[in-house]
Amino acid sequence: MTRTIIDTPYSVKTRAHSLAALGIRCVIRYYNRQNSQTFPDKRLTRVEAEAIDEAGMAIAVVFQQNHRLITDFSREWADKDAAAALACAMDVRQPKGSTIYVAVDHDFVAAVDLATITAYFEQVGSALRKEGFRIGAYASGRVAGHLKTRDMIEDVWLARPLGWSGSRDYLRDGAWNLYQDAVGLRIDGLDCDSNITPSGRPDFGQFTLGMPRAMPLAQGLDTGPTPSLYEVDARGSLNLRGGPSLDYPVIRTLPPGTQLYGLRRNGDWLLVDLEGDGRPDGFVSLSYLFDVTGQTANLPVAGMQAIDIAYREYEMQVTKLGGPGTNPRIELYYRRLDGKPLGHDDDEVAWCSYFINFCFSELGQSGSGRANARSWLDWGRPVSGPPRRGDVVVLWRQSRDSWKGHVGFFAGHDGDNWLLLGGNQDDAVSIMAFAPDRVLGVRRL
């Protein structure tokens, strides 16, 4: 089974890209008042959240400070826990409208205990909702159902033990948003658990740091770059779906001529805002939209990108060993573009363009289709502003007027220099710094 949603008490900052390359789409991490000696990095930090987001994965959070004893759910702790959860959310810059789960990590069944937990959630929920967050519970079926029917929570994360009171029935009834289906896993060296969502209901309050702020665009406040305006350009109606593929259910249909705002891209799909209030309403296919203002290429991108494939290869330490034919991985780059391996006696042929083409092909996307690095100057769309992570950067080699060049993915800055992640850099897949005056062009899909 492919695991796509994991929860873990350990930081994933240094392995975010490798987890994304393995198919992980969301990492659930913790908020708390204080870390323990057992889990010294249990609390999600801003730096880790940025690493998860940059790798193309979503984030979900759960507040837990023990929460295994009924005394953990007193009114005194409710105020402290709510304040701590909001402080964590502010540090991470968690967007409003997403969910903060609170753990109830025990099979509470007594009526007096359920009353105590209800009072606790009423107090915590009031504080979280006041700041614009949804509240959820990680709990047994009995506790979750008790809280849900009393409108104490919006979302339910059903704990793994089906022997807990009411859990088996709650799972069968399908009223949950998230279920912890396996525990004690080890993925990429990380101890974690896996989770699933109900069929056709992928939303459980997860978020990305690039989500728009929940405020009307018409207010004229500084909400970042103005979203692009689109118009439905289809003969019939266009389906608005719950996620970026045909596998997601249709939320509603949009007649031709409907205008909407594009918030971010996910492959050939666009997350859109129908009301202009900054809130995402669903996904539509880019194939049936007309650009009224702005460019799709300038929108934030979600999901795995070609640079994520490049990082995967980088982590594999792909390097040339005495000739291009000696490393089977480099041979694969050649085969993917030309359909045949390069001759072993020709170790002067550069393979930077082969590598970039390979990274796009791994996602089913088209690259330049050519071995010449400068061929990328005719690919995609030109970028006139500052480069963004994953942009394709073309450099001149030997001289600006020469036919020779180099191509790589923009990965950041090192002082004034640009960091490129690419192939055939010191005969390896590596990250190297280049002077910006060598740049011939920057392109974006």
FENPE-V398605 format. One record per pair of residues at least 24 apart in sequence whose ideal C-beta (glycine too) atoms are under 6 Angstrom apart, sorted by sequence separation. I is the first residue (numbers start at 1). J is the second residue. D is the distance in whole Angstrom. If there is no record, write none. Layout:
i: [I	I]
j: [J	J]
d: [D	D]
This chain:
i: [140	142	174	232	323	27	140	141	145	244	333	336	121	141	178	232	125	140	177	393	100	231	141	9	11	27	31	122	230	26	121	251	374	376	25	26	28	29	30	31	33	114	229	230	373	9	32	100	104	107	373	26	30	227	228	265	373	13	16	20	99	101	102	103	104	108	227	264	16	20	67	96	227	264	265	266	267	11	20	68	99	101	262	266	13	17	67	68	264	16	61	62	63	64	104	244	395	243	62	202	241	78	82	240	241	396	49	70	73	81	395	73	240	395	396	46	78	82	86	46	70	78	238	394	73	394	44	155	200	310	393	155	238	309	33	212	356	391	392	306	309	391	31	234	306	352	353	233	352	387	99	101	109	31	107	233	107	217	230	231	383	216	217	231	383	215	229	380	381	214	229	377	379	380	213	214	228	380	212	228	376	355	136	352	134	352	351	352	351	350	62	307	297	305	210	310	307	99	98	320	98	319	310	318	95	314	95	313	97	96	60	297	58	59	58	53	53	19	18	15	26	8	8	6	7	6	5	3	56	56	56	20	21	17	18]
j: [164	166	198	256	347	52	165	166	170	269	358	361	147	167	204	258	152	167	204	420	128	259	170	39	41	57	61	152	260	57	152	282	405	407	57	58	60	61	62	63	65	146	261	262	405	42	65	133	137	140	406	60	64	261	262	299	407	48	51	55	134	136	137	138	139	143	262	299	52	56	103	132	263	300	301	302	303	48	57	105	136	138	299	303	51	55	105	106	302	55	100	101	102	103	143	283	434	283	103	243	282	120	124	282	283	438	92	113	116	124	438	117	284	439	440	91	123	127	131	92	116	124	284	440	120	441	92	204	249	359	442	205	288	359	84	263	407	442	443	359	362	444	85	288	360	406	407	288	407	442	155	157	165	88	164	290	165	276	289	290	442	277	278	292	444	278	292	443	444	278	293	441	443	444	278	279	293	445	278	294	443	423	205	422	205	423	423	424	424	424	138	390	381	390	300	409	409	205	205	427	207	428	421	429	207	429	211	429	214	214	206	444	206	207	208	208	209	188	188	188	206	190	192	192	193	194	195	194	303	304	308	308	312	311	315]
d: [4	3	5	5	5	5	6	3	6	4	4	5	6	4	4	4	6	5	4	6	6	5	3	4	4	6	5	6	6	6	4	5	4	5	6	4	4	6	6	4	5	5	6	5	4	5	5	5	6	5	5	6	6	4	5	5	4	4	4	4	4	4	6	4	4	6	6	5	5	5	5	3	6	4	5	4	6	5	5	5	5	5	6	5	5	5	5	5	5	4	6	4	5	4	5	5	6	6	6	5	6	5	5	4	5	6	5	5	5	6	4	5	6	6	5	5	4	4	6	6	6	5	6	5	4	5	6	6	5	5	5	5	5	4	4	6	5	5	5	4	5	5	5	4	5	5	6	6	5	5	5	5	5	4	4	4	6	5	4	5	4	5	6	5	5	5	4	4	5	6	5	5	5	5	6	6	6	5	4	3	6	3	6	5	5	5	5	4	5	5	5	4	4	5	5	5	4	2	5	4	4	4	5	4	5	5	4	5	5	5	4	5	4	6	5	5	4	6	5	6	5	6	4	4	5	6	4	4	6	5	6	6	4	4	6]
